[in-house]
Amino acid sequence: MSLVKHTLSNGVRVLVEPVDYVKSAAIGLWCQTGSRHELDSEAGITHLIEHMLFKGTPTRTAKEIAESIEGRGGSLNAFTDKESTCYYCRVLMEDVPNAIDVLTDMVLHPLIDPEDLKREELVVIEEIKRSEDEPGDHVHDLHLEQRWAGHPLGKPIIGTRDSVASFGRKDLQTYMDRRYRGSHLLLSISGAVDPDEVIKEAEKRLGGVPADEANSEKVDRPQSTIKDQEIKRDVEQVHFCIGADGCSVYDDELYQLAVLDGVLGGGMSSRLFQEIREKRGLAYSVGSYTLSYSAGGVFTVFGGTSREQWPQVQKLVREEFDKVMQGAVKNDELDKVKQNICGSILLSLEGMNSRMMRQSRN
């Protein structure tokens, strides 16, 4: 059965993909809001809200929220990125109505107790410290902050220590009143479900959400700041990101870039992995990835190596870029990369969470 799409009268969207060969379902309640949508004074508030929505509602404690899903063998989680927030779970088919009830209760009726909030702010600040203590992770955030400085996409998702510590309950509620409404919300389900029953549940649980005001959320394409940035830390390795402008989710060249990613750094058979790690042993970790958003994107090569070997690694990365630009990639190599991408997509479709995430982002 094909994907069923439905829109409630308030603009809330519903996507249902029935899959008849499984006994479970993956459910995601998405909000089209992320760090890109924050005011400068709200840095990190989207991510903090994601944390707080697990802390209880008027009818469920934090423990009861977890037990209502995990007590039946399911799993419950959430994430925040630059343009969306997702609260999701995986449950048995008979538990789908309860799971929809739990997710909508969390998102629409959070208590946001002031004491819980101050405690969770400390948790997030520790999360920030942990990220800063792990240069292999932190370098990716620094790269985007530098490349897209001054643009909404350049804001760190997690915020800063000072911004996170400054929020009160009213700040979170004001942000949610602005963002958690109408067409910003999406209920997405893949698995053993009846679309008609899901739509009925959506009407019941989400039909009362206020519609959002009609306004454009488009932002200009980020203008990349192209300059080297070095931050000295007392660690053993040089952790690096070398970036180039990528594609937005709307660009026609999005799929060509995915193939380029596969050629250069998308796995153990890629050019960078083979040249830098396998042939020369200059790095343990080396690869590439793409990030695509509504206004723009980035293509990034990353890795870690010793200080002594960093100049050679940097030279090899640039040489591989030059080779590709000069036409060194032949048809047989392209065919292998394309087959790898197609195979990865097909394998991901065997998991309900992957199917739900994919249809939601698309």
Rosetta blueprint (number, residue, H / E / L):
1 M L
2 S L
3 L L
4 V E
5 K E
6 H E
7 T E
8 L L
9 S L
10 N L
11 G L
12 V L
13 R E
14 V E
15 L E
16 V E
17 E E
18 P E
19 V L
20 D L
21 Y L
22 V L
23 K L
24 S E
25 A E
26 A E
27 I E
28 G E
29 L E
30 W E
31 C E
32 Q L
33 T L
34 G L
35 S H
36 R H
37 H H
38 E L
39 L L
40 D H
41 S H
42 E H
43 A L
44 G L
45 I H
46 T H
47 H H
48 L H
49 I H
50 E H
51 H H
52 M H
53 L L
54 F L
55 K L
56 G E
57 T L
58 P L
59 T L
60 R L
61 T E
62 A H
63 K H
64 E H
65 I H
66 A H
67 E H
68 S H
69 I H
70 E H
71 G L
72 R L
73 G L
74 G L
75 S E
76 L E
77 N E
78 A E
79 F E
80 T E
81 D L
82 K L
83 E L
84 S L
85 T E
86 C E
87 Y E
88 Y E
89 C E
90 R E
91 V E
92 L E
93 M H
94 E H
95 D H
96 V H
97 P H
98 N H
99 A H
100 I H
101 D H
102 V H
103 L H
104 T H
105 D H
106 M H
107 V H
108 L H
109 H L
110 P L
111 L L
112 I L
113 D L
114 P H
115 E H
116 D H
117 L H
118 K H
119 R H
120 E H
121 E H
122 L H
123 V H
124 V H
125 I H
126 E H
127 E H
128 I H
129 K H
130 R H
131 S H
132 E H
133 D L
134 E L
135 P H
136 G H
137 D H
138 H H
139 V H
140 H H
141 D H
142 L H
143 H H
144 L H
145 E H
146 Q H
147 R H
148 W L
149 A L
150 G L
151 H L
152 P H
153 L H
154 G H
155 K L
156 P L
157 I L
158 I L
159 G L
160 T L
161 R H
162 D H
163 S H
164 V H
165 A H
166 S L
167 F L
168 G L
169 R H
170 K H
171 D H
172 L H
173 Q H
174 T H
175 Y H
176 M H
177 D H
178 R H
179 R H
180 Y L
181 R L
182 G H
183 S H
184 H H
185 L E
186 L E
187 L E
188 S E
189 I E
190 S E
191 G E
192 A L
193 V L
194 D L
195 P H
196 D H
197 E H
198 V H
199 I H
200 K H
201 E H
202 A H
203 E H
204 K H
205 R H
206 L H
207 G L
208 G L
209 V L
210 P L
211 A L
212 D L
213 E L
214 A L
215 N L
216 S L
217 E L
218 K L
219 V L
220 D L
221 R L
222 P L
223 Q L
224 S L
225 T L
226 I L
227 K L
228 D L
229 Q L
230 E L
231 I L
232 K L
233 R L
234 D L
235 V L
236 E L
237 Q E
238 V E
239 H E
240 F E
241 C E
242 I E
243 G E
244 A E
245 D E
246 G L
247 C L
248 S L
249 V L
250 Y L
251 D L
252 D L
253 E L
254 L H
255 Y H
256 Q H
257 L H
258 A H
259 V H
260 L H
261 D H
262 G H
263 V H
264 L H
265 G L
266 G L
267 G L
268 M L
269 S L
270 S L
271 R H
272 L H
273 F H
274 Q H
275 E H
276 I H
277 R H
278 E H
279 K L
280 R L
281 G L
282 L L
283 A L
284 Y L
285 S E
286 V E
287 G E
288 S E
289 Y E
290 T E
291 L E
292 S E
293 Y L
294 S L
295 A L
296 G L
297 G E
298 V E
299 F E
300 T E
301 V E
302 F E
303 G E
304 G E
305 T E
306 S E
307 R L
308 E L
309 Q L
310 W H
311 P H
312 Q H
313 V H
314 Q H
315 K H
316 L H
317 V H
318 R H
319 E H
320 E H
321 F H
322 D H
323 K H
324 V H
325 M H
326 Q L
327 G L
328 A L
329 V L
330 K L
331 N H
332 D H
333 E H
334 L H
335 D H
336 K H
337 V H
338 K H
339 Q H
340 N H
341 I H
342 C H
343 G H
344 S H
345 I H
346 L H
347 L H
348 S H
349 L L
350 E L
351 G L
352 M H
353 N H
354 S H
355 R H
356 M H
357 M H
358 R H
359 Q H
360 S H
361 R H
362 N L
